[in-house]
């Protein structure tokens, strides 16, 4: 497997763990009456700074390359590109 693909797969495994932590922090914030923890702030910053700025653009470029070569899976790739915009907007709103 190409090193870029390996990195993306690794990122996704890490993001899954981070989302579990983020969910716990959000639940803790709710229980603490809306107090934002430093960890929550760091998680949101990481998502915004790394995921939105580096990870998703690499994936988006790969999707564009694939779409230029074939229309197989086009609907799925269009959905994924749209999902990235939604995630970016949600991260900005959360931040």
PDB file as gemmi writes it, atoms N, CA and C in Angstrom:
CRYST1    1.000    1.000    1.000  90.00  90.00  90.00 P 1                      
ATOM      1  N   UNK A   1       0.848  -1.172   0.000  1.00  0.00           N  
ATOM      2  CA  UNK A   1       0.000   0.000   0.000  1.00  0.00           C  
ATOM      3  C   UNK A   1       0.898   1.242   0.000  1.00  0.00           C  
ATOM      4  N   UNK A   2       0.493   2.241  -0.725  1.00  0.00           N  
ATOM      5  CA  UNK A   2       1.248   3.486  -0.812  1.00  0.00           C  
ATOM      6  C   UNK A   2       1.293   4.171   0.556  1.00  0.00           C  
ATOM      7  N   UNK A   3       2.383   4.845   0.829  1.00  0.00           N  
ATOM      8  CA  UNK A   3       2.564   5.467   2.164  1.00  0.00           C  
ATOM      9  C   UNK A   3       1.491   6.513   2.463  1.00  0.00           C  
ATOM     10  N   UNK A   4       0.999   7.209   1.438  1.00  0.00           N  
ATOM     11  CA  UNK A   4      -0.072   8.189   1.671  1.00  0.00           C  
ATOM     12  C   UNK A   4      -1.335   7.477   2.140  1.00  0.00           C  
ATOM     13  N   UNK A   5      -1.648   6.363   1.521  1.00  0.00           N  
ATOM     14  CA  UNK A   5      -2.828   5.597   1.934  1.00  0.00           C  
ATOM     15  C   UNK A   5      -2.646   5.041   3.343  1.00  0.00           C  
ATOM     16  N   UNK A   6      -1.457   4.558   3.650  1.00  0.00           N  
ATOM     17  CA  UNK A   6      -1.184   4.060   5.006  1.00  0.00           C  
ATOM     18  C   UNK A   6      -1.413   5.166   6.028  1.00  0.00           C  
ATOM     19  N   UNK A   7      -0.936   6.357   5.720  1.00  0.00           N  
ATOM     20  CA  UNK A   7      -1.090   7.495   6.631  1.00  0.00           C  
ATOM     21  C   UNK A   7      -2.572   7.829   6.823  1.00  0.00           C  
ATOM     22  N   UNK A   8      -3.323   7.839   5.738  1.00  0.00           N  
ATOM     23  CA  UNK A   8      -4.751   8.139   5.840  1.00  0.00           C  
ATOM     24  C   UNK A   8      -5.477   7.094   6.680  1.00  0.00           C  
ATOM     25  N   UNK A   9      -5.147   5.828   6.483  1.00  0.00           N  
ATOM     26  CA  UNK A   9      -5.755   4.769   7.289  1.00  0.00           C  
ATOM     27  C   UNK A   9      -5.407   4.928   8.767  1.00  0.00           C  
ATOM     28  N   UNK A  10      -4.141   5.225   9.040  1.00  0.00           N  
ATOM     29  CA  UNK A  10      -3.709   5.449  10.431  1.00  0.00           C  
ATOM     30  C   UNK A  10      -4.451   6.627  11.034  1.00  0.00           C  
ATOM     31  N   UNK A  11      -4.553   7.698  10.253  1.00  0.00           N  
ATOM     32  CA  UNK A  11      -5.293   8.877  10.720  1.00  0.00           C  
ATOM     33  C   UNK A  11      -6.709   8.490  11.124  1.00  0.00           C  
ATOM     34  N   UNK A  12      -7.375   7.699  10.308  1.00  0.00           N  
ATOM     35  CA  UNK A  12      -8.755   7.333  10.601  1.00  0.00           C  
ATOM     36  C   UNK A  12      -8.863   6.521  11.889  1.00  0.00           C  
ATOM     37  N   UNK A  13      -7.908   5.663  12.130  1.00  0.00           N  
ATOM     38  CA  UNK A  13      -7.913   4.910  13.395  1.00  0.00           C  
ATOM     39  C   UNK A  13      -7.750   5.868  14.575  1.00  0.00           C  
ATOM     40  N   UNK A  14      -6.869   6.841  14.423  1.00  0.00           N  
ATOM     41  CA  UNK A  14      -6.661   7.833  15.488  1.00  0.00           C  
ATOM     42  C   UNK A  14      -7.900   8.705  15.666  1.00  0.00           C  
ATOM     43  N   UNK A  15      -8.526   9.097  14.559  1.00  0.00           N  
ATOM     44  CA  UNK A  15      -9.718   9.951  14.641  1.00  0.00           C  
ATOM     45  C   UNK A  15     -10.847   9.229  15.372  1.00  0.00           C  
ATOM     46  N   UNK A  16     -10.961   7.941  15.157  1.00  0.00           N  
ATOM     47  CA  UNK A  16     -11.998   7.176  15.834  1.00  0.00           C  
ATOM     48  C   UNK A  16     -11.807   7.250  17.348  1.00  0.00           C  
ATOM     49  N   UNK A  17     -10.585   7.084  17.783  1.00  0.00           N  
ATOM     50  CA  UNK A  17     -10.293   7.188  19.225  1.00  0.00           C  
ATOM     51  C   UNK A  17     -10.536   8.607  19.732  1.00  0.00           C  
ATOM     52  N   UNK A  18     -10.136   9.595  18.928  1.00  0.00           N  
ATOM     53  CA  UNK A  18     -10.349  10.991  19.337  1.00  0.00           C  
ATOM     54  C   UNK A  18     -11.836  11.321  19.447  1.00  0.00           C  
ATOM     55  N   UNK A  19     -12.645  10.765  18.554  1.00  0.00           N  
ATOM     56  CA  UNK A  19     -14.085  11.030  18.607  1.00  0.00           C  
ATOM     57  C   UNK A  19     -14.692  10.435  19.870  1.00  0.00           C  
ATOM     58  N   UNK A  20     -14.191   9.279  20.304  1.00  0.00           N  
ATOM     59  CA  UNK A  20     -14.658   8.704  21.568  1.00  0.00           C  
ATOM     60  C   UNK A  20     -14.306   9.617  22.739  1.00  0.00           C  
ATOM     61  N   UNK A  21     -13.100  10.144  22.726  1.00  0.00           N  
ATOM     62  CA  UNK A  21     -12.668  11.063  23.789  1.00  0.00           C  
ATOM     63  C   UNK A  21     -13.491  12.344  23.726  1.00  0.00           C  
ATOM     64  N   UNK A  22     -13.696  12.864  22.522  1.00  0.00           N  
ATOM     65  CA  UNK A  22     -14.482  14.087  22.345  1.00  0.00           C  
ATOM     66  C   UNK A  22     -15.900  13.890  22.885  1.00  0.00           C  
ATOM     67  N   UNK A  23     -16.492  12.749  22.580  1.00  0.00           N  
ATOM     68  CA  UNK A  23     -17.833  12.460  23.072  1.00  0.00           C  
ATOM     69  C   UNK A  23     -17.861  12.440  24.603  1.00  0.00           C  
ATOM     70  N   UNK A  24     -16.854  11.819  25.210  1.00  0.00           N  
ATOM     71  CA  UNK A  24     -16.772  11.801  26.663  1.00  0.00           C  
ATOM     72  C   UNK A  24     -16.617  13.194  27.248  1.00  0.00           C  
ATOM     73  N   UNK A  25     -15.808  13.998  26.600  1.00  0.00           N  
ATOM     74  CA  UNK A  25     -15.607  15.370  27.081  1.00  0.00           C  
ATOM     75  C   UNK A  25     -16.890  16.194  26.947  1.00  0.00           C  
ATOM     76  N   UNK A  26     -17.615  16.008  25.843  1.00  0.00           N  
ATOM     77  CA  UNK A  26     -18.873  16.733  25.669  1.00  0.00           C  
ATOM     78  C   UNK A  26     -19.900  16.299  26.710  1.00  0.00           C  
ATOM     79  N   UNK A  27     -19.935  15.003  27.001  1.00  0.00           N  
ATOM     80  CA  UNK A  27     -20.839  14.523  28.052  1.00  0.00           C  
ATOM     81  C   UNK A  27     -20.434  15.093  29.404  1.00  0.00           C  
ATOM     82  N   UNK A  28     -19.132  15.157  29.667  1.00  0.00           N  
ATOM     83  CA  UNK A  28     -18.637  15.739  30.914  1.00  0.00           C  
ATOM     84  C   UNK A  28     -18.959  17.214  31.014  1.00  0.00           C  
ATOM     85  N   UNK A  29     -18.882  17.901  29.893  1.00  0.00           N  
ATOM     86  CA  UNK A  29     -19.205  19.334  29.870  1.00  0.00           C  
ATOM     87  C   UNK A  29     -20.679  19.533  30.224  1.00  0.00           C  
ATOM     88  N   UNK A  30     -21.512  18.676  29.670  1.00  0.00           N  
ATOM     89  CA  UNK A  30     -22.936  18.743  29.961  1.00  0.00           C  
ATOM     90  C   UNK A  30     -23.188  18.540  31.453  1.00  0.00           C  
ATOM     91  N   UNK A  31     -22.504  17.533  32.024  1.00  0.00           N  
ATOM     92  CA  UNK A  31     -22.669  17.229  33.444  1.00  0.00           C  
ATOM     93  C   UNK A  31     -22.111  18.338  34.334  1.00  0.00           C  
ATOM     94  N   UNK A  32     -21.113  19.064  33.827  1.00  0.00           N  
ATOM     95  CA  UNK A  32     -20.488  20.134  34.604  1.00  0.00           C  
ATOM     96  C   UNK A  32     -21.162  21.485  34.367  1.00  0.00           C  
ATOM     97  N   UNK A  33     -22.328  21.448  33.784  1.00  0.00           N  
ATOM     98  CA  UNK A  33     -23.067  22.693  33.587  1.00  0.00           C  
ATOM     99  C   UNK A  33     -22.507  23.583  32.494  1.00  0.00           C  
ATOM    100  N   UNK A  34     -21.879  22.999  31.500  1.00  0.00           N  
ATOM    101  CA  UNK A  34     -21.394  23.782  30.360  1.00  0.00           C  
ATOM    102  C   UNK A  34     -19.950  24.226  30.444  1.00  0.00           C  
ATOM    103  N   UNK A  35     -19.229  23.773  31.468  1.00  0.00           N  
ATOM    104  CA  UNK A  35     -17.822  24.145  31.603  1.00  0.00           C  
ATOM    105  C   UNK A  35     -16.991  23.409  30.557  1.00  0.00           C  
ATOM    106  N   UNK A  36     -16.239  24.165  29.759  1.00  0.00           N  
ATOM    107  CA  UNK A  36     -15.413  23.597  28.694  1.00  0.00           C  
ATOM    108  C   UNK A  36     -14.052  23.225  29.270  1.00  0.00           C  
ATOM    109  N   UNK A  37     -13.685  21.958  29.102  1.00  0.00           N  
ATOM    110  CA  UNK A  37     -12.399  21.493  29.620  1.00  0.00           C  
ATOM    111  C   UNK A  37     -11.272  21.871  28.663  1.00  0.00           C  
ATOM    112  N   UNK A  38     -10.050  21.990  29.177  1.00  0.00           N  
ATOM    113  CA  UNK A  38      -8.906  22.253  28.303  1.00  0.00           C  
ATOM    114  C   UNK A  38      -8.718  21.149  27.257  1.00  0.00           C  
ATOM    115  N   UNK A  39      -9.016  19.901  27.633  1.00  0.00           N  
ATOM    116  CA  UNK A  39      -8.884  18.804  26.679  1.00  0.00           C  
ATOM    117  C   UNK A  39      -9.858  18.971  25.517  1.00  0.00           C  
ATOM    118  N   UNK A  40     -11.063  19.381  25.806  1.00  0.00           N  
ATOM    119  CA  UNK A  40     -12.054  19.606  24.759  1.00  0.00           C  
ATOM    120  C   UNK A  40     -11.573  20.695  23.801  1.00  0.00           C  
ATOM    121  N   UNK A  41     -11.043  21.747  24.357  1.00  0.00           N  
ATOM    122  CA  UNK A  41     -10.510  22.840  23.538  1.00  0.00           C  
ATOM    123  C   UNK A  41      -9.385  22.343  22.639  1.00  0.00           C  
ATOM    124  N   UNK A  42      -8.504  21.525  23.183  1.00  0.00           N  
ATOM    125  CA  UNK A  42      -7.385  20.980  22.398  1.00  0.00           C  
ATOM    126  C   UNK A  42      -7.870  20.036  21.310  1.00  0.00           C  
ATOM    127  N   UNK A  43      -8.846  19.209  21.610  1.00  0.00           N  
ATOM    128  CA  UNK A  43      -9.386  18.284  20.615  1.00  0.00           C  
ATOM    129  C   UNK A  43      -9.985  19.036  19.433  1.00  0.00           C  
ATOM    130  N   UNK A  44     -10.773  20.042  19.724  1.00  0.00           N  
ATOM    131  CA  UNK A  44     -11.402  20.818  18.653  1.00  0.00           C  
ATOM    132  C   UNK A  44     -10.337  21.554  17.844  1.00  0.00           C  
ATOM    133  N   UNK A  45      -9.334  22.086  18.506  1.00  0.00           N  
ATOM    134  CA  UNK A  45      -8.237  22.755  17.787  1.00  0.00           C  
ATOM    135  C   UNK A  45      -7.501  21.783  16.882  1.00  0.00           C  
ATOM    136  N   UNK A  46      -7.230  20.584  17.377  1.00  0.00           N  
ATOM    137  CA  UNK A  46      -6.542  19.569  16.573  1.00  0.00           C  
ATOM    138  C   UNK A  46      -7.359  19.215  15.338  1.00  0.00           C  
ATOM    139  N   UNK A  47      -8.646  18.997  15.549  1.00  0.00           N  
ATOM    140  CA  UNK A  47      -9.507  18.642  14.421  1.00  0.00           C  
ATOM    141  C   UNK A  47      -9.476  19.759  13.388  1.00  0.00           C  
ATOM    142  N   UNK A  48      -9.593  20.974  13.852  1.00  0.00           N  
ATOM    143  CA  UNK A  48      -9.589  22.110  12.932  1.00  0.00           C  
ATOM    144  C   UNK A  48      -8.237  22.297  12.267  1.00  0.00           C  
ATOM    145  N   UNK A  49      -7.185  22.251  13.060  1.00  0.00           N  
ATOM    146  CA  UNK A  49      -5.852  22.548  12.533  1.00  0.00           C  
ATOM    147  C   UNK A  49      -5.278  21.429  11.682  1.00  0.00           C  
ATOM    148  N   UNK A  50      -5.474  20.188  12.067  1.00  0.00           N  
ATOM    149  CA  UNK A  50      -4.883  19.079  11.313  1.00  0.00           C  
ATOM    150  C   UNK A  50      -5.863  18.465  10.319  1.00  0.00           C  
ATOM    151  N   UNK A  51      -6.993  18.040  10.818  1.00  0.00           N  
ATOM    152  CA  UNK A  51      -7.925  17.309   9.965  1.00  0.00           C  
ATOM    153  C   UNK A  51      -8.409  18.182   8.813  1.00  0.00           C  
ATOM    154  N   UNK A  52      -8.895  19.364   9.137  1.00  0.00           N  
ATOM    155  CA  UNK A  52      -9.443  20.231   8.095  1.00  0.00           C  
ATOM    156  C   UNK A  52      -8.366  20.822   7.193  1.00  0.00           C  
ATOM    157  N   UNK A  53      -7.192  21.073   7.751  1.00  0.00           N  
ATOM    158  CA  UNK A  53      -6.143  21.733   6.970  1.00  0.00           C  
ATOM    159  C   UNK A  53      -5.238  20.771   6.209  1.00  0.00           C  
ATOM    160  N   UNK A  54      -5.078  19.537   6.697  1.00  0.00           N  
ATOM    161  CA  UNK A  54      -4.134  18.609   6.061  1.00  0.00           C  
ATOM    162  C   UNK A  54      -4.775  17.300   5.600  1.00  0.00           C  
ATOM    163  N   UNK A  55      -5.472  16.626   6.510  1.00  0.00           N  
ATOM    164  CA  UNK A  55      -5.998  15.300   6.187  1.00  0.00           C  
ATOM    165  C   UNK A  55      -7.053  15.350   5.076  1.00  0.00           C  
ATOM    166  N   UNK A  56      -8.098  16.133   5.265  1.00  0.00           N  
ATOM    167  CA  UNK A  56      -9.160  16.179   4.272  1.00  0.00           C  
ATOM    168  C   UNK A  56      -8.692  16.693   2.910  1.00  0.00           C  
ATOM    169  N   UNK A  57      -7.837  17.694   2.837  1.00  0.00           N  
ATOM    170  CA  UNK A  57      -7.360  18.104   1.509  1.00  0.00           C  
ATOM    171  C   UNK A  57      -6.633  16.990   0.751  1.00  0.00           C  
ATOM    172  N   UNK A  58      -5.876  16.154   1.453  1.00  0.00           N  
ATOM    173  CA  UNK A  58      -5.203  15.025   0.790  1.00  0.00           C  
ATOM    174  C   UNK A  58      -6.252  14.051   0.259  1.00  0.00           C  
ATOM    175  N   UNK A  59      -7.233  13.717   1.097  1.00  0.00           N  
ATOM    176  CA  UNK A  59      -8.303  12.830   0.632  1.00  0.00           C  
ATOM    177  C   UNK A  59      -9.047  13.434  -0.551  1.00  0.00           C  
ATOM    178  N   UNK A  60      -9.349  14.714  -0.470  1.00  0.00           N  
ATOM    179  CA  UNK A  60     -10.071  15.379  -1.555  1.00  0.00           C  
ATOM    180  C   UNK A  60      -9.289  15.307  -2.869  1.00  0.00           C  
ATOM    181  N   UNK A  61      -7.981  15.476  -2.802  1.00  0.00           N  
ATOM    182  CA  UNK A  61      -7.158  15.354  -4.009  1.00  0.00           C  
ATOM    183  C   UNK A  61      -7.213  13.934  -4.563  1.00  0.00           C  
ATOM    184  N   UNK A  62      -7.148  12.948  -3.691  1.00  0.00           N  
ATOM    185  CA  UNK A  62      -7.248  11.557  -4.143  1.00  0.00           C  
ATOM    186  C   UNK A  62      -8.593  11.283  -4.800  1.00  0.00           C  
ATOM    187  N   UNK A  63      -9.672  11.812  -4.217  1.00  0.00           N  
ATOM    188  CA  UNK A  63     -10.993  11.629  -4.809  1.00  0.00           C  
ATOM    189  C   UNK A  63     -11.038  12.256  -6.201  1.00  0.00           C  
ATOM    190  N   UNK A  64     -10.472  13.448  -6.338  1.00  0.00           N  
ATOM    191  CA  UNK A  64     -10.482  14.129  -7.640  1.00  0.00           C  
ATOM    192  C   UNK A  64      -9.687  13.332  -8.679  1.00  0.00           C  
ATOM    193  N   UNK A  65      -8.562  12.785  -8.275  1.00  0.00           N  
ATOM    194  CA  UNK A  65      -7.763  11.957  -9.186  1.00  0.00           C  
ATOM    195  C   UNK A  65      -8.570  10.735  -9.622  1.00  0.00           C  
ATOM    196  N   UNK A  66      -9.212  10.097  -8.658  1.00  0.00           N  
ATOM    197  CA  UNK A  66     -10.002   8.910  -8.985  1.00  0.00           C  
ATOM    198  C   UNK A  66     -11.164   9.264  -9.905  1.00  0.00           C  
ATOM    199  N   UNK A  67     -11.836  10.369  -9.635  1.00  0.00           N  
ATOM    200  CA  UNK A  67     -12.971  10.773 -10.464  1.00  0.00           C  
ATOM    201  C   UNK A  67     -12.526  11.145 -11.877  1.00  0.00           C  
ATOM    202  N   UNK A  68     -11.309  11.639 -12.028  1.00  0.00           N  
ATOM    203  CA  UNK A  68     -10.801  11.975 -13.353  1.00  0.00           C  
ATOM    204  C   UNK A  68     -10.522  10.715 -14.175  1.00  0.00           C  
ATOM    205  N   UNK A  69     -10.306   9.593 -13.489  1.00  0.00           N  
ATOM    206  CA  UNK A  69      -9.964   8.340 -14.173  1.00  0.00           C  
ATOM    207  C   UNK A  69     -11.171   7.451 -14.437  1.00  0.00           C  
ATOM    208  N   UNK A  70     -12.179   7.554 -13.600  1.00  0.00           N  
ATOM    209  CA  UNK A  70     -13.345   6.676 -13.741  1.00  0.00           C  
ATOM    210  C   UNK A  70     -14.545   7.324 -13.068  1.00  0.00           C  
ATOM    211  N   UNK A  71     -15.716   6.944 -13.523  1.00  0.00           N  
ATOM    212  CA  UNK A  71     -16.913   7.429 -12.837  1.00  0.00           C  
ATOM    213  C   UNK A  71     -17.453   6.373 -11.870  1.00  0.00           C  
ATOM    214  N   UNK A  72     -16.727   5.253 -11.760  1.00  0.00           N  
ATOM    215  CA  UNK A  72     -17.104   4.204 -10.811  1.00  0.00           C  
ATOM    216  C   UNK A  72     -16.988   4.748  -9.387  1.00  0.00           C  
ATOM    217  N   UNK A  73     -18.055   4.700  -8.648  1.00  0.00           N  
ATOM    218  CA  UNK A  73     -18.046   5.204  -7.277  1.00  0.00           C  
ATOM    219  C   UNK A  73     -18.221   6.704  -7.167  1.00  0.00           C  
ATOM    220  N   UNK A  74     -18.633   7.348  -8.274  1.00  0.00           N  
ATOM    221  CA  UNK A  74     -18.734   8.806  -8.284  1.00  0.00           C  
ATOM    222  C   UNK A  74     -19.697   9.331  -7.217  1.00  0.00           C  
ATOM    223  N   UNK A  75     -20.837   8.668  -7.061  1.00  0.00           N  
ATOM    224  CA  UNK A  75     -21.809   9.129  -6.061  1.00  0.00           C  
ATOM    225  C   UNK A  75     -21.214   9.088  -4.655  1.00  0.00           C  
ATOM    226  N   UNK A  76     -20.487   8.014  -4.364  1.00  0.00           N  
ATOM    227  CA  UNK A  76     -19.867   7.873  -3.040  1.00  0.00           C  
ATOM    228  C   UNK A  76     -18.808   8.956  -2.826  1.00  0.00           C  
ATOM    229  N   UNK A  77     -17.999   9.208  -3.826  1.00  0.00           N  
ATOM    230  CA  UNK A  77     -16.950  10.228  -3.678  1.00  0.00           C  
ATOM    231  C   UNK A  77     -17.545  11.619  -3.561  1.00  0.00           C  
ATOM    232  N   UNK A  78     -18.607  11.892  -4.307  1.00  0.00           N  
ATOM    233  CA  UNK A  78     -19.290  13.179  -4.163  1.00  0.00           C  
ATOM    234  C   UNK A  78     -19.828  13.338  -2.743  1.00  0.00           C  
ATOM    235  N   UNK A  79     -20.375  12.246  -2.194  1.00  0.00           N  
ATOM    236  CA  UNK A  79     -20.889  12.294  -0.817  1.00  0.00           C  
ATOM    237  C   UNK A  79     -19.761  12.561   0.169  1.00  0.00           C  
ATOM    238  N   UNK A  80     -18.616  11.883  -0.029  1.00  0.00           N  
ATOM    239  CA  UNK A  80     -17.470  12.082   0.864  1.00  0.00           C  
ATOM    240  C   UNK A  80     -16.945  13.515   0.801  1.00  0.00           C  
ATOM    241  N   UNK A  81     -16.875  14.075  -0.400  1.00  0.00           N  
ATOM    242  CA  UNK A  81     -16.445  15.469  -0.533  1.00  0.00           C  
ATOM    243  C   UNK A  81     -17.413  16.396   0.202  1.00  0.00           C  
ATOM    244  N   UNK A  82     -18.699  16.119   0.079  1.00  0.00           N  
ATOM    245  CA  UNK A  82     -19.698  16.902   0.805  1.00  0.00           C  
ATOM    246  C   UNK A  82     -19.570  16.732   2.309  1.00  0.00           C  
ATOM    247  N   UNK A  83     -19.284  15.504   2.743  1.00  0.00           N  
ATOM    248  CA  UNK A  83     -19.098  15.247   4.172  1.00  0.00           C  
ATOM    249  C   UNK A  83     -17.944  16.076   4.728  1.00  0.00           C  
ATOM    250  N   UNK A  84     -16.885  16.216   3.960  1.00  0.00           N  
ATOM    251  CA  UNK A  84     -15.742  17.008   4.423  1.00  0.00           C  
ATOM    252  C   UNK A  84     -16.146  18.465   4.645  1.00  0.00           C  
ATOM    253  N   UNK A  85     -16.963  19.005   3.766  1.00  0.00           N  
ATOM    254  CA  UNK A  85     -17.440  20.379   3.957  1.00  0.00           C  
ATOM    255  C   UNK A  85     -18.292  20.491   5.217  1.00  0.00           C  
ATOM    256  N   UNK A  86     -19.141  19.505   5.450  1.00  0.00           N  
ATOM    257  CA  UNK A  86     -19.988  19.506   6.646  1.00  0.00           C  
ATOM    258  C   UNK A  86     -19.117  19.443   7.896  1.00  0.00           C  
ATOM    259  N   UNK A  87     -18.129  18.551   7.903  1.00  0.00           N  
ATOM    260  CA  UNK A  87     -17.249  18.408   9.066  1.00  0.00           C  
ATOM    261  C   UNK A  87     -16.482  19.702   9.317  1.00  0.00           C  
ATOM    262  N   UNK A  88     -15.974  20.311   8.249  1.00  0.00           N  
ATOM    263  CA  UNK A  88     -15.238  21.573   8.389  1.00  0.00           C  
ATOM    264  C   UNK A  88     -16.137  22.645   8.995  1.00  0.00           C  
ATOM    265  N   UNK A  89     -17.363  22.754   8.509  1.00  0.00           N  
ATOM    266  CA  UNK A  89     -18.288  23.759   9.038  1.00  0.00           C  
ATOM    267  C   UNK A  89     -18.684  23.472  10.471  1.00  0.00           C  
ATOM    268  N   UNK A  90     -18.888  22.198  10.797  1.00  0.00           N  
ATOM    269  CA  UNK A  90     -19.228  21.831  12.178  1.00  0.00           C  
ATOM    270  C   UNK A  90     -18.066  22.138  13.127  1.00  0.00           C  
ATOM    271  N   UNK A  91     -16.850  21.856  12.674  1.00  0.00           N  
ATOM    272  CA  UNK A  91     -15.684  22.126  13.508  1.00  0.00           C  
ATOM    273  C   UNK A  91     -15.555  23.628  13.768  1.00  0.00           C  
ATOM    274  N   UNK A  92     -15.748  24.420  12.739  1.00  0.00           N  
ATOM    275  CA  UNK A  92     -15.686  25.883  12.909  1.00  0.00           C  
ATOM    276  C   UNK A  92     -16.747  26.362  13.896  1.00  0.00           C  
ATOM    277  N   UNK A  93     -17.953  25.823  13.759  1.00  0.00           N  
ATOM    278  CA  UNK A  93     -19.036  26.212  14.663  1.00  0.00           C  
ATOM    279  C   UNK A  93     -18.739  25.798  16.094  1.00  0.00           C  
ATOM    280  N   UNK A  94     -18.214  24.590  16.271  1.00  0.00           N  
ATOM    281  CA  UNK A  94     -17.890  24.102  17.606  1.00  0.00           C  
ATOM    282  C   UNK A  94     -16.767  24.918  18.229  1.00  0.00           C  
ATOM    283  N   UNK A  95     -15.790  25.292  17.408  1.00  0.00           N  
ATOM    284  CA  UNK A  95     -14.668  26.065  17.905  1.00  0.00           C  
ATOM    285  C   UNK A  95     -15.127  27.414  18.410  1.00  0.00           C  
TER     286      UNK A  95                                                      
END                                                                             
